[in-house]
């Protein structure tokens, strides 16, 4: 058996291992994903993006796109959607010759996501609607922070803060209301820098703090607009890994930002085979 092809990429430093697997032949167990994403015993990443034909996926998903982004969190759990991951995934499809630069769709567990790969290889993703679903509270380092709950195909709780988000201690696992978020939640902490400009940090379920979260930036903009008494607008969002641009309106939302590849190679087949 030969090695298993991989690429390593990131979207605003939210990093992923990409596994090309058109026929759906890889057995992607939680242990394998967790080992692969471990920064000491594996390649290290916030998640895994498996590139598989939708027809070969082997699970019941409602998508029309030819290519499906099988996304797994760093702990091996399955996730519905990842905005930064979609950008990296879309760039891979173009560079691999599986799609042409321009407009096409990527299948996800949250549904098809239309994308546009620009000449500079930045990517705009149509993220679907960002729905305000209520309010809740997160407890971070003993501090209670109220927030707006937002559904962007996956769950978010956005807390807008007056003090600098850079000073927030996210080393320990924040607590949240499991009755409101039975499947876990992504937590965003946001400063309004000026109209049309936000600064954000994020603690992702199944991962911990990451350098960026695409769906989280959409949730942050939607929540900020909601608190300002509107449901449409646009904003830049600065995260530790860089800057993205987000638009939100009643029909849906878009996310635009970079996608980069830094390495490619083969996983050792023996190492992979010893994991189950």
Number of C-alpha atoms within 10 A of each C-alpha: 6 9 13 15 14 19 18 21 25 25 29 22 21 24 27 30 26 27 21 20 18 17 13 17 10 13 9 16 13 18 15 20 23 23 20 26 26 17 12 9 10 15 15 19 26 28 29 27 26 24 22 22 20 25 17 15 19 9 8 8 15 13 19 16 18 17 27 28 26 23 24 26 24 26 21 22 17 16 18 17 24 26 27 29 28 29 28 28 25 31 27 21 18 15 12 11 10 12 18 14 19 13 15 18 22 23 24 25 21 18 20 22 21 19 24 20 24 15 9 8 20 18 27 24 26 20 28 21 20 25 18 18 13 12 14 17 18 20 14 17 14 10 12 13 16 16 21 23 27 27 20 26 20 20 23 30 30 30 23 23 15 9 10 14 17 14 7 13 13 15 11 10 14 17 16 20 13 10 8 15 15 10 10 17 23 24 28 25 22 28 22 17 13 9 9 16 15 21 22 26 25 26 23 21 20 19 17 18 20 18 19 30 28 28 27 31 31 31 32 33 30 33 27 24 19 14 12 9 9 13 18 16 16 20 22 19 26 21 22 16 17 15 18 22 19 27 19 23 17 13 9 15 24 21 24 24 21 22 26 18 17 9 10 13 11 12 18 13 12 11 11 15 9 8 13 11
